[in-house]
Amino acid sequence: MNFFVNREQLALRLASRKASGQKIVFTNGCFDILHAGHVDLLQTARDLGDFLVVGLNSDASVRRLKGESRPIHPQNARAQVLSALKCVDAVVLFEEDTPVETIAVLRPDIHVKGGDYRPDDLPEARVVRENGGEIVIIPLVEGFSTTLALEKSQGHKKSSGENSDQAIIVIPARFGSTRFPGKPLAMLGGQSVIARVVRRALQTSAQKPLLVATDDARIASEIAAQFASGDALAVMTSPDCHTGTDRLAAAIESRFGEVVERVIVVNVQGDEPFIEPEHIERLIEMMRADDELQMATLATPIHKKSTQSDPNVVKVVVSQRSRALYFSRAAIPFDRDASGAQTLRHLGIYAYDARWLFKMAALAPSKLEEIEKLEQLRALENGVEIGVAVVENVVPIAIDTPQDLARAEEFLKLSGN
């Protein structure tokens, strides 16, 4: 079995191979539950060179990264399975959380990673390049992931008669912002804005870990530093995602591949540090109560007359069945006779059936959507109902500008939080 515990011993063997003109390829991972996606990655990596080394996280390292319930299989068993693959030439254990030190010792010609990473986002990028190596990113095989396998297994264990719809919270967090660059990492009361949002979302019954969909390694590092991987994980998404829906769909696809069963995906905005966990629960409950409902959102009563005419505040009109009739930046409904009609402010949180989420992200913007600049109108124009749950006691402070951050700081002082 080509299984080397001592990386210095392996480094000597690799040096002689490199001296004879062979190209060394390195990849790494936990390889907790080996599946077709892993095999495809390893075979593709081996085809890039002459000798493939797999760096394997030790049991202690996996527990730090994945939580105390992992790994499913111990390190020697995982190494034995990997070593049995024809495409794998050697397996080396490492105790650290990243392969930086192992790469520094082995000095591979090519470092392979799978997924939607960008080379510059990898903590080992610098040492690979300093040693004259290159980084190659190989796309994941759709529909295969360790997380998906585990979650399918957990879902099958649910008792009969229990609503088995999983609810997954995804928090899009983009570093770039015209009005406030880097706002997810802005400090608010001693915590970053994104960390406050995550901590609120963790107080719900949604499945853990929740996901933070981001295009920036700094945000990913903040999530890794502040939360155990069993609670919250960053998922890297392309900077080319044009809308929050695109980023949401990309994160779910990257994490779980194709979703063929009903899964509830809750989009919590990354700039809402005061969102109430109970309000997120209301949204999840609404989706679970109706298997046919493909999308839902929240609204709250408007009490200030000035707010009713503010185009920055989106209004919604709701049917007797708690379904959205229309969203607009205009004051709706128009109270012609001044009868005191109740107006509702739409809150920018959504829940989707994941299957509809993928379809919606693939649709072209609709006419009304482009007129009002409101993405949810795409669903209505395509005949999809949107459930609306009305909630009270909403803190109307989202962090869009530095001025908003100052208002939020003042609110924290006054509320004693």
C-alpha positions in Angstrom: 0.0 0.0 0.0 1.5 3.4 -1.0 0.6 5.0 2.3 3.3 7.3 3.8 2.8 8.8 7.2 6.1 10.6 7.0 6.0 13.3 4.4 9.8 13.8 4.5 10.2 10.2 3.5 7.8 10.7 0.6 9.5 14.0 -0.4 12.8 12.1 -1.1 11.0 9.7 -3.4 9.3 12.5 -5.2 12.6 14.5 -5.6 14.1 11.5 -7.5 11.1 11.2 -9.8 11.2 15.0 -10.6 14.9 14.7 -11.3 14.0 12.0 -14.0 11.5 14.4 -15.6 8.3 13.1 -14.0 5.5 15.6 -13.1 4.1 15.4 -9.6 0.4 16.2 -9.0 -1.0 16.8 -5.5 -4.5 17.1 -4.2 -6.0 16.9 -0.7 -9.2 16.4 1.3 -10.9 14.5 4.1 -12.4 11.8 1.7 -14.7 10.9 4.5 -17.2 9.1 2.2 -15.7 8.3 -1.1 -18.1 8.8 -4.0 -18.1 9.1 -7.8 -17.3 12.8 -7.6 -14.1 12.0 -5.7 -13.0 9.3 -8.2 -13.6 11.7 -11.1 -11.4 14.3 -9.4 -8.6 11.9 -8.7 -8.6 10.4 -12.2 -8.6 13.8 -13.8 -5.8 14.9 -11.5 -3.7 11.8 -12.3 -4.0 12.5 -16.0 -2.3 15.9 -15.5 1.0 14.3 -14.6 3.0 11.1 -13.9 2.6 10.6 -10.1 -0.5 11.5 -8.0 -0.1 12.2 -4.2 -3.3 12.5 -2.1 -2.9 14.5 1.1 -5.4 13.1 3.7 -6.6 15.1 6.7 -6.0 13.2 9.9 -8.9 12.3 12.2 -8.1 15.2 14.5 -8.0 17.6 11.6 -11.4 16.4 10.2 -13.0 16.8 13.6 -11.8 20.4 13.8 -13.1 21.1 10.3 -16.3 19.1 10.3 -17.3 18.7 13.9 -17.2 15.9 16.5 -19.5 13.6 14.5 -16.9 13.2 11.7 -15.0 11.4 10.3 -17.3 8.5 9.5 -14.3 6.3 8.8 -10.9 6.6 10.6 -7.8 7.8 8.8 -6.2 4.4 8.2 -9.4 3.1 6.6 -9.7 6.2 4.4 -6.1 5.9 3.4 -6.5 2.2 2.5 -9.5 2.9 0.3 -7.7 5.7 -1.5 -4.5 3.7 -2.0 -6.5 0.9 -3.7 -7.5 3.2 -6.5 -5.3 2.7 -9.6 -5.0 6.5 -10.2 -3.6 7.1 -6.7 0.2 6.6 -6.4 0.7 7.7 -2.7 -1.3 8.9 0.3 0.2 11.0 3.0 -1.5 12.1 6.2 -1.3 15.6 7.6 -2.4 16.9 10.9 -2.9 20.6 10.0 -6.3 22.0 8.8 -4.8 23.1 5.5 -2.1 21.4 3.3 0.2 24.4 3.3 3.0 22.7 5.2 2.7 19.4 3.3 2.9 21.2 0.0 6.0 23.1 1.2 7.7 19.8 1.9 6.6 17.8 -1.2 6.9 20.7 -3.7 4.4 19.3 -6.3 4.3 20.6 -9.9 0.5 20.8 -10.0 -1.9 21.3 -7.1 -5.5 20.2 -7.9 -8.6 21.4 -6.1 -12.3 20.6 -6.9 -15.2 23.0 -7.0 -15.8 26.7 -7.7 -12.7 27.9 -5.9 -10.6 30.6 -7.4 -6.8 29.8 -7.1 -6.1 33.0 -5.2 -8.7 32.1 -2.6 -6.7 29.0 -1.5 -4.6 29.5 1.6 -1.9 27.2 0.0 -1.7 29.3 -3.2 1.4 31.2 -2.2 3.5 28.2 -1.3 2.5 26.4 -4.5 3.6 29.3 -6.6 6.8 30.0 -4.6 7.9 26.4 -5.4 7.2 26.9 -9.1 3.9 24.9 -9.2 0.6 25.7 -10.7 -3.0 25.4 -9.4 -5.7 23.6 -11.4 -9.4 23.8 -10.5 -11.5 20.8 -11.6 -15.3 21.3 -11.6 -17.4 19.1 -9.3 -19.5 16.3 -10.7 -23.1 17.4 -10.4 -25.2 15.5 -7.9 -22.4 14.0 -5.9 -21.1 15.4 -2.6 -20.3 14.0 0.9 -22.7 16.5 2.4 -25.6 15.5 0.1 -25.0 11.8 0.9 -25.0 12.5 4.7 -28.2 14.6 4.5 -30.0 12.1 2.4 -29.2 9.5 5.0 -30.4 11.7 7.8 -33.6 12.5 5.9 -34.4 8.8 5.5 -34.2 8.4 9.3 -37.1 10.7 10.0 -40.1 9.1 11.6 -43.1 8.3 9.4 -45.8 11.0 9.3 -43.3 13.8 10.1 -43.0 16.6 7.6 -39.6 15.7 6.1 -39.0 19.0 4.2 -35.5 20.1 4.9 -35.0 23.8 5.4 -31.5 25.2 4.5 -30.6 28.8 5.2 -28.3 30.6 2.7 -27.0 34.0 3.4 -25.6 35.8 0.3 -22.7 38.1 1.2 -20.9 40.1 -1.4 -17.8 42.1 -0.6 -18.2 44.6 -3.4 -20.8 47.2 -2.9 -21.1 50.6 -4.7 -22.5 52.4 -1.6 -20.5 50.5 1.1 -17.7 48.2 -0.1 -16.9 45.4 2.4 -20.0 46.0 4.5 -20.3 42.3 5.6 -17.1 42.7 7.5 -17.9 46.1 9.0 -17.9 46.0 12.8 -21.1 46.5 14.6 -21.0 46.4 18.4 -17.8 44.3 18.4 -19.0 41.8 15.8 -18.9 41.8 12.0 -22.3 42.4 10.3 -22.2 39.0 8.7 -21.4 37.3 12.0 -24.4 39.0 13.6 -26.7 37.8 10.8 -25.4 34.2 11.0 -25.8 34.1 14.8 -29.5 35.2 14.4 -30.1 32.5 11.7 -28.5 29.8 13.9 -31.3 30.3 16.5 -33.8 28.7 14.1 -34.7 25.1 13.5 -33.2 25.1 10.0 -30.6 22.5 9.1 -27.0 23.0 10.1 -24.6 24.1 8.8 -26.2 27.1 7.3 -24.4 28.4 4.2 -22.9 31.8 3.5 -22.7 32.3 -0.3 -19.8 34.7 -1.1 -17.4 35.6 -3.8 -14.6 36.8 -1.5 -12.0 34.9 0.5 -12.1 37.5 3.3 -15.7 36.8 4.0 -15.1 33.1 3.9 -12.2 33.5 6.3 -14.4 35.4 8.7 -17.0 32.6 8.7 -14.3 30.0 9.3 -12.9 32.0 12.2 -16.2 32.8 13.9 -18.1 29.5 13.6 -17.7 25.8 13.8 -18.0 24.1 10.5 -21.0 22.2 11.8 -22.8 25.5 12.3 -21.9 27.7 9.3 -19.9 27.2 6.2 -18.9 29.6 3.4 -19.6 28.5 -0.1 -17.6 30.2 -2.8 -19.7 31.5 -5.7 -18.7 33.3 -8.9 -18.3 37.1 -8.9 -20.3 37.0 -12.1 -23.6 36.2 -10.3 -25.8 39.1 -11.3 -28.5 38.8 -8.6 -29.1 37.4 -5.2 -31.2 34.6 -6.7 -28.3 33.7 -9.0 -25.9 33.5 -6.1 -28.4 31.5 -4.0 -28.9 29.0 -6.8 -25.2 28.7 -7.4 -24.5 28.0 -3.7 -27.1 25.3 -3.5 -25.9 23.7 -6.8 -22.3 23.8 -5.6 -23.1 22.3 -2.3 -25.7 19.7 -3.2 -25.7 19.3 -7.0 -29.0 18.5 -8.6 -32.0 18.7 -6.2 -34.8 16.4 -7.2 -36.9 16.4 -4.0 -38.6 19.2 -2.2 -36.0 21.2 -0.2 -36.8 24.5 1.4 -34.1 27.1 0.8 -34.4 30.3 2.9 -32.6 33.4 1.6 -31.6 35.6 4.6 -30.0 38.9 3.5 -26.4 39.3 4.7 -27.0 43.0 5.7 -29.9 42.4 8.1 -28.2 42.1 11.5 -31.4 42.5 13.5 -33.5 39.9 11.7 -35.7 38.0 14.2 -35.2 34.2 14.3 -39.0 33.9 14.9 -39.7 35.6 11.6 -37.4 33.2 9.8 -39.4 30.4 11.5 -42.7 31.8 10.3 -41.4 31.6 6.7 -40.3 28.0 7.1 -43.6 27.0 8.7 -45.5 28.6 5.9 -43.6 26.5 3.3 -43.9 23.3 5.3 -47.7 23.8 5.7 -48.3 23.7 2.0 -46.4 21.2 -0.2 -47.6 23.0 -3.3 -46.2 26.4 -2.3 -43.0 27.1 -4.3 -42.1 30.5 -2.8 -42.8 32.6 0.3 -41.8 35.9 1.9 -42.6 38.3 4.8 -44.3 41.6 5.1 -45.0 44.0 8.0 -47.6 46.8 8.5 -46.5 50.4 7.5 -47.4 52.9 10.1 -45.7 56.1 8.8 -47.4 57.9 6.0 -44.0 59.1 4.6 -42.9 55.5 4.2 -45.9 54.6 2.0 -44.7 57.0 -0.7 -41.0 56.1 -0.4 -39.9 54.3 -3.6 -37.0 52.7 -1.7 -39.6 50.9 0.4 -41.3 48.0 -1.5 -45.0 47.5 -0.8 -47.0 44.3 -1.3 -50.8 43.7 -1.7 -51.9 40.3 -0.3 -55.0 38.2 -1.0 -57.3 36.6 1.6 -55.3 33.4 1.1 -52.1 35.2 2.1 -50.7 35.2 -1.4 -49.0 38.2 -3.0 -51.1 40.0 -5.6 -48.5 42.5 -6.5 -45.3 44.2 -5.3 -44.5 47.8 -6.1 -42.3 50.7 -5.2 -45.5 52.9 -5.5 -48.0 53.3 -2.7 -50.4 50.3 -3.1 -53.2 49.9 -2.6 -54.3 53.4 -3.6 -56.7 54.5 -0.9 -59.0 56.6 -3.1 -61.6 57.3 -0.4 -59.1 57.7 2.5 -60.7 54.7 4.2 -57.5 53.9 6.1 -56.5 50.9 4.1 -53.6 48.9 5.7 -50.4 49.0 3.6 -47.7 46.4 3.9 -44.0 46.8 3.6 -42.3 43.9 1.9 -39.3 42.4 3.8 -36.4 41.1 1.6 -36.4 37.5 2.9 -37.5 34.6 0.8 -38.1 30.9 1.0 -38.1 28.7 -2.1 -38.7 25.1 -3.1 -35.2 24.5 -4.4 -36.6 23.1 -7.7 -38.4 26.4 -8.4 -35.3 28.4 -7.3 -33.2 26.8 -10.1 -36.0 27.4 -12.6 -36.4 31.0 -11.6 -32.7 31.7 -11.8 -32.6 30.3 -15.3 -35.5 32.5 -16.5 -35.0 35.8 -18.3 -36.0 38.9 -16.4 -39.7 39.7 -16.9 -41.2 42.9 -18.2 -42.7 44.1 -14.9 -39.5 43.0 -13.1 -37.4 45.3 -15.3 -39.9 48.2 -14.9 -40.1 48.1 -11.1 -36.6 46.6 -10.6 -38.1 43.9 -8.3 -37.0 40.4 -9.0 -39.9 38.7 -7.2 -42.2 39.9 -10.0 -40.6 37.4 -12.2 -42.3 34.6 -10.2 -45.7 36.3 -10.4 -45.4 36.9 -14.1 -44.6 33.2 -14.6 -47.7 32.1 -12.7 -46.0 31.1 -9.4 -47.8 32.0 -6.2 -45.8 33.7 -3.4 -47.0 33.2 0.1 -46.8 36.2 2.4 -46.6 35.9 6.2 -47.2 39.2 8.1 -45.0 39.8 11.1 -44.7 42.6 13.7 -41.9 44.2 15.6 -39.4 44.5 12.7 -36.2 46.5 13.2 -36.1 48.5 10.0 -32.3 48.8 9.8 -30.4 47.1 6.9 -26.7 48.0 6.4 -26.6 49.5 2.9 -24.4 52.6 3.7 -22.0 53.8 6.4 -24.8 56.0 7.7 -26.9 52.8 8.2 -24.1 51.4 10.2 -24.1 54.5 12.5 -27.8 54.1 12.9 -27.4 50.4 13.8 -24.7 51.3 16.4 -27.1 53.8 18.0 -29.9 51.3 18.1 -27.6 48.8 19.9 -26.8 51.4 22.5 -30.4 52.3 23.1 -31.6 48.7 23.2 -28.8 47.6 25.4 -27.7 44.7 23.1 
